[in-house]
Amino acid sequence: MTTECEEPLSLDDLITSDPGILGGRRVFRRTRVPVEVVFENLADGLSIGDILEDYPTLDRGDVVQVLQLASAGLAAPKAA
C-alpha cells in the first residue's frame, strides 16, 4: 500500500510476465499467482480475505490496487 510520500503504483509495477514463470502468464509481483485467479475467485463469490487465505503469497495491498486500477481503466471512456 502506498503512503502520501510514495508514487502510486501502476499495473506494470504490480503485475509481471516472464516466459519462465507459468509460460508468461501475468502474475502478481513476487508470486506465481496468476492475476486472473483473483477475478475468477471474486466472480465465484469468494472475498478478498478468502482468496488471501488460499494464496498466502499474495499481498492484500497489491490485490486491492490491481482491482482499483482495473476498475478505473474499465470506467474510463473508450478512446475513439
C-alpha positions in Angstrom: 0.0 0.0 0.0 1.3 3.5 -0.8 1.8 6.3 1.6 1.5 10.0 0.9 5.2 10.2 0.0 5.2 7.3 -2.4 4.2 7.4 -6.0 1.1 5.3 -6.8 2.0 2.0 -8.5 0.8 1.1 -12.0 -0.4 -2.2 -13.2 3.1 -2.7 -14.7 4.6 -2.3 -11.2 2.1 -4.8 -9.6 1.9 -7.4 -12.3 4.8 -9.2 -14.1 5.1 -11.5 -17.0 8.1 -13.8 -17.6 8.2 -16.6 -20.1 10.0 -18.7 -17.4 7.1 -18.3 -14.9 3.9 -20.1 -15.8 4.6 -19.7 -19.5 4.5 -15.9 -19.4 1.0 -15.6 -17.8 0.5 -12.4 -15.9 1.2 -12.9 -12.2 1.2 -10.7 -9.1 4.8 -9.4 -8.5 7.0 -11.6 -6.3 4.5 -14.5 -6.7 3.5 -17.3 -9.1 -0.2 -16.4 -8.7 -1.9 -15.5 -12.0 -3.9 -12.3 -11.9 -7.0 -14.0 -13.4 -7.2 -16.2 -10.2 -8.3 -13.2 -8.2 -11.0 -12.2 -10.7 -12.2 -15.8 -11.1 -12.5 -16.3 -7.4 -14.3 -13.0 -6.9 -16.7 -13.9 -9.6 -17.3 -17.2 -7.8 -18.3 -15.3 -4.7 -15.1 -15.5 -2.6 -14.0 -12.5 -0.6 -10.5 -11.0 -0.8 -9.9 -12.4 2.6 -10.8 -15.9 1.4 -8.5 -15.5 -1.6 -5.6 -14.4 0.6 -6.1 -17.4 2.8 -5.9 -19.7 -0.3 -2.9 -17.8 -1.8 -0.8 -16.7 1.2 2.0 -15.2 -1.1 -0.4 -12.5 -2.3 -0.2 -9.1 -0.7 -3.6 -7.5 0.2 -2.4 -4.1 -0.8 -1.3 -5.3 -4.2 -4.6 -7.1 -4.8 -6.6 -4.1 -3.8 -4.6 -1.8 -6.0 -4.9 -4.1 -9.0 -8.7 -4.2 -8.6 -8.8 -0.4 -8.2 -6.6 0.2 -11.3 -8.6 -2.4 -13.4 -11.9 -0.7 -12.3 -10.6 2.8 -13.2 -9.4 1.6 -16.5 -12.7 0.0 -17.4 -14.7 3.0 -16.2 -12.7 5.4 -18.4 -14.3 6.4 -21.7 -13.1 4.3 -24.6 -10.9 6.2 -27.0 -12.4 6.8 -30.4 
